[in-house]
């Protein structure tokens, strides 16, 4: 892509430069037009021509800015292409990588493939036995005369045992497929939470950095009032202390951002310190009518991969229990053979049938009890999982609704009120009507409300991710 883009931009430069050769010849434009064309007209023409190709906007703008500096063009284009490929701006940009590279999903997919292969194994007959026997002809006297018997033996399960084994194997395929889907939903949940944490830490850092000009302004106002003998030196020291505290908080939040970046990169199988694009937006919350608890519980019962895996496990255990009970019924072994008397008489044939007699009472009784216990355990696990999902859904929906209302109050009322209080406090301090402590408290209140809002938004995304994992899909 880099080579094609570089060649294309070089062509654009040559063509756009050709369009400016006639400009210095126009007498009414003057002699200063040629440099102007190089710096203004050439990039404009280049951008116009480049828009005809599917090149990212960021790359086009950067390319236009370096057209007049060919020595740095290759390096700038390479940096732009790499920057445009960085994930992190949106949730969609990171989840695609997680789906493609997750070793856990790859392992689950291989487990499902192995289960599908076992279906053919379960429905097949066991391998036949080729038997070659050297025997003697029946004689009352005389030398030994040999005969050879070539036979094939085949064990044949009866009473529908092969069909039950195949159905049990097919149920195992359904279970492994549901476990793959469940692993996928769990991975998506972790990525959603990690991206929301990355967004929260980045926005908290930006909001804290935005307070720096305010604190600097308070500090300048304190110094000016001190030089005019309108405030004690303690106010100046307190303002400087607040600036130092803010710088320390920014340094701490930068570490939090690095930690969140490493957590998200780990899920994407990237180096922990690999760069991520700045997060732009969170996923929007679904409308309230999609968060009705009875509808969510019903959807979980029909769609949840965890419950689907439990139901498949019950089917497999039921088939295994039926198979264990049918092991009391005997299987048959059929054999056919040809007799070669090696010239000492006519050749012949032999056939036999054998019955496997189930005399090992302890063995078969133990198999039946084991299979019945496995079936009961599968049903109990399914009931427990369903109860757990219902409880988790009730908790998550209640928490999400509460955080939604809290976030709306913070966004619509508390932040505007805190901004107004801070502006009023700064203005009042400038004319000596409010002390410095009140101004600093107003600044801290605004910072705390903003940080709380980002924490509320993270909690909303975390609960939404939990709900979508529990129901097995997007809302």
N, C-alpha and C positions, 0 to 999 in steps of 0.2 A: 504493500500500500504506500509506503514511504517513497519508493522509487517512482511509482506512477504519479503520485502527487507532485513530487519534485519536478519531473519532466513536464507535467501539465502547467505548473506555475511558471516554469521557464518560458513555455510557449506563450502564456498570457502576457508575461513581461515584454517579450519581443514584439507581440502584436500591439500592445497598448503603447509601447514606446514609439512604434511606427506612427501611431495616430497623433503624436505630439510634434513630429518633425516639421509640420507645416506651420505651427503656431508662431515661432520666432519671425516668420516672413511677413506676418500681418503688421503693417506699419502702425495701425492705431492702437496695438496692444503694448508696444514698447519693448525694450530689451530685457525687462525683468520677468517676462512671461515664461521663458524656457525653464529656469529653476523652479518656478511655481508649478509648471506642468509636471516636472519630475516628482515633486513632493505631494501634489494634490490630485492632479488629473490622472496620472499613471495608476496610483492605487485605486481610484474610483472606477476606471475602465476595467482594471483587473478584477475587481470585485463583481462588476456587472457581468463580465464574461464567465467568471467562476461559478456564479449562481446557477448556471445551466447544468452543472454536475452535482452529484449527490455527495458533497463534501461538507462536513460539520461546520456550523457557523463559526465556532471558535477558531478552527483551523484557517478559515477564509480571512477572518479579521487579522489574525496574526500574520498570515502570509502577505496580506496587503500592507501591513506595517513594516515588513522587512524587504519589500520589493526594491526599495531604493537603497538597500544595503546588502548586496549580493554576498558579501563575505560572511555574513551571519545568517543567511537565509536557511541553509541546510540545518544548522543547529536549532534554529527557532522552530522550523517545521517539525523536526523530530520531537522536540519538547511538546509542541501542541498536540501531535498525534498521540503521544504517550499520556498526556493529561486528559484527552478526550476518552481514553480507554479505561481510566481509573473508575472502579466502582465506588459506591458510597453516597452518591447524590440522592438516590431514591432507593426504596426497599426493593423494587423490581430489579435494580442493577446488581444487587448482591444475592438475591435468592436464586437467580439463574445460575450463578457460579456455584452456589452451595449444592444445588440439585445435580449439577454436572460432575462435581469432583468429590462428593461425599463418599468416603470408603465404607461407611456404615450402610448406606443405601446399596452400594455395590455388593456388599456381603449378603444383605437380605435378598437381593435379586438373584444371587447365585444359589441361596438356600431354596428359593421358590423354583428355580430351574432344576435343582436336584430332586425336589419333591415331584415335579412333573415327570422326570425320568423314572421315578419309582412306581408310577402308575402302570407302566408297561411291565415292570418287573413283577408287580403284585398280580397282574392278570395272566401271567404266563405259566405254562407247565414247567415243572422242574426238568433239568436235563435228563435225557434217557441214559441208561447204562448199557454199554456194549460188553457182552460177556462171551468169552471164548473158552471152551471146555475141551480138554483132551480126556477121553474115556476109553474103556475097553468094550469090545464086543462080548456079548454073553455067550460063553462056551463052557462045555463041561471038561474039556481037555485040550491039549495042543498048545502051540505057542501063542503068545499074546498078540492080538490083532487090534489095532487102534481105530478109533473113530473120533471125529471132530464135530463139535456142536457150536454153531455160531448163532448167538441169540441177542435180542434187544429187549430190555426191560424198561417200562415206563410207569411211573407212579402217577395216578390220576386222582386228584382231590374230588370228592363227591359232595352232594348235599348243598350245592351253591357256595362252597367255601371260596372258590376263585372270585366269584362276583363280590362277595363280602370284602375280600382283601382289596379288590380294585376300588370299591366304594370307600373303604377306609383310607386308601392312598389318595383318592380324589379329594376327600375331606381334608387331608393333610396339605394338599396343594392349596385349597381355599384358605387354610389357616396361615400358611407361609405367605400367600399373597396379601392377606389382611395384615400380617405382621410387617410386611414391606410397606404397605400404605400407612400403618401406624408409625413406623420409623420415619417415614417421610413427613407426616404431620408433626411429629416431635421435633424433627430438624427444622421445619418451617417455624415452629413456635420459638425455638432457641434463636433463630436468625432474626425473627421479628423483635424479640426482646432485646437482643444485642444491638440491632439497628436503632431501636427507640432509646436505648441507653446512650449510644453514640450521639444521637440527635440531642438528647437532653444535656449531656456534658458539653457538647459544642455550643449550644445556645446559652447555657449558663455561663460559659466562659465569655461569650460575646457580650452578654448583658452586663457582666461584671466589668469587662473592659470599657463598656460604654459609660460607666460611672466615673472613669478616670478624669475626663474633662470637667465633670461637675465638681469632683473633689479638688481638682487643681484650681477651679474658679473660687471655691470656698477658701482655699489656702491663700490665694492672691488677695481676696477680699479681707481676710484676717490680717495679712501683712500691711495692706494699705490702711486699714483702720488703726493698726498698731502704730504706724508711722505718724498718724494724725492724733495719737494719744486718745483714741476713742475706745480702745479695748486693751485689756492686759496682755502681756506677753504669753500668758498661759493659753490664750486662744490660738495663737500662732503655733505653739508647740502641739496643742491638741489637733489642729488641722494637719500639721505635718505627720503626726502619729497616725491619723486616719489615712493619709496617703500611703504611708508605709504599710499599714494593715491591708489596704486594698491591693498593693503590689504583692504582698505575701499571699493573699487569697487568690490572685490571678495565677501566681506560680503553682499553688496547690491545684487549681482547676486545670491547668495545663497538664499536670500529671494525671488527673482523672481522665482527661481526653485521651492521653496516650494509653491509659489502661483500657478504656472502652474501644479504642482502635485495635489494640492487640487482641481483645476478646472477639471482635467481629472478624478480624483477619484469620484467627484460628479456625473459626467455623468455615471460612472460605479456603482453607488450606494454603494461605499465603503467609509469608514471614510476618511475625508480630509487628514489626516496625514498618511494614510496607505502607506507602502513602495511600490515603483514601480521599476521594473527592469530598468537599464540604457538604454535609447533609442539607437538602433543600426543603423537604416537607415530610410530614408524617402521613401515614395512611388515614384517610377520613373515617370517622366513626359511623357505623350504620345507624339508620333511623331507629327510634325507640320501638316501633312496632315489630322490628325483627328481633328484639331482645326479650320477647315474652317467654317466660320460663316454660310453660307447658309445650309451646311449639318447639323450643330448643330441645327439651327432653324427648319429644316424639321423633325429632330429626336425628338425635343421637342414637335412639333405638334402631333406626332403620339404616343409618349411614355410618355410624362410628366404626372405624376399623378395629378398635379394641374389642367392641362387642361382637363384630363379625368374626374375629379370630376365636373368641370364646364359643360362639355358636358352631363354628367349624370343628373346634376341639370336641364339643359334645357329640357331633355326628360321627367323628372318628372313633370316639370312645364307645359309642353305641354299637357301631359296626364291629369293633373288636370284641365287645361283650357277646354279641351274637356269634361271632366266629369261635370264641372260647367255648360256648355251649355246644356248638356243633362239632367240636373236636372229640366229643364222646362218640360220635358216629364214625365208623371205620372208613378208611380210604382203601382204594384198590390198586394193586400193582399188576399190570398185564405184561406178559413176556411172550415173544415169538422167536423161534429158532429153527435153523436148518441143520440136518444131520448129514455129515459126509463120512461114509464107512470106508473110504479109501480103497475102493475096489473089492472089498470083502462082502459085498451085499448091496442091495438097493439103498439109495439115499432116501432120507425121510424128513419129516418135520416134527416139531414139538411146540406145544402151546401150553401156557399155564396162567393162572390168575391167583393172586395172593391178596389176603385181606389183613389190614393192620388192626389188630385187636387192642382196644383201649383198656388195658389191664392196670395201668399206672394210675390208680385212683387218686392218690395224693397229688400227682402232677396235674391232672385235668381239673380237679376240684380247686386247686390253688390258682390255676389260670382263670377259672370262672370268677372266683372271688376277687382276684386282682383286677380283672376287666370291669367288674361291677363297681368296685371302689373307684377306679379311674373315671368311670362315667359319672358317678355321684360327685366326685371332686370337681370335674369340669362344670357341672351344673352349679355347684356352690360358688365356684370362682366367677362364673358369669353373673350370678345374682349379686355377688359382692361388687363386681366391676360396675354393674348397672346402678347400684345404690351409691357407689362412690362418685360416679359421673353426675348423678342427680344432685348430690350434695355440693360437688364442686361447681356445677352450673348455677345453683342457687346462690352460692357465695360470690362467684365471679360476676353474675349479672347485678346483684345488689351493690357490690363495690364499684362496678363500672357506672351504674346510674348515679350513685352518690358522688363519685369523682367528676362525672359530667356536670352535675349541678354546681359543684364547688368550682370547677374550672370556668363555667360561665359567669359566676359571680366575680371571680378574680379578674377575668378578662374585661367584663363590661363595667364593673363598678370599682373594685378595689384598686386596680392599677391606675385608672384615671384619677381617682381620689388621691392616691399616693403621689402621683405626678403633680397634681395641683398643690398638695401640701408642701412638697419640696420646693416648687417655684415660689410659693408664698413665703416659705421660711427663708430662702435665699434673698428674696427681695426685702423682707423685713430685717434681716441681718445687715443688709447693705445700708439701711437708714437707721440702724441701732435700735429697732423695736423688738428684736428677738435675739436671744443669746446664741452662742455657737453650739452649745449642746443640743438645742432644739433643732438646729439645722442638720447637724450630723445624725441625729436620731431620725429625722425625716428621710435622709439619704439612705440610712440602713433599712428603714421600713420599706422603701421602694425596692431596694435590692432583695430583701427577704421575700416580698410578695412576688416578684418576678421569678425568683428561684423556686418558690413554692408552686407557681403555675407550671413551670417546666417539670417539676416532680409530679404534679397532678397529671399532666399530659403523658408522662412515662407510665404512670400507674394505669391510665386508661388503655394505653397500647398493650401493656402486660396482661391486663384482664381480658382484653379483646382477643389476644393471641391464645390465652388459655381457653376461652370459650370456643374458638375455632378449632383448637386441637380436640376438645371434648366432643364436638359434634362431627368432626372429621371433614371439615371443608370451610370455605370462605363464607362469610355472612353477606 
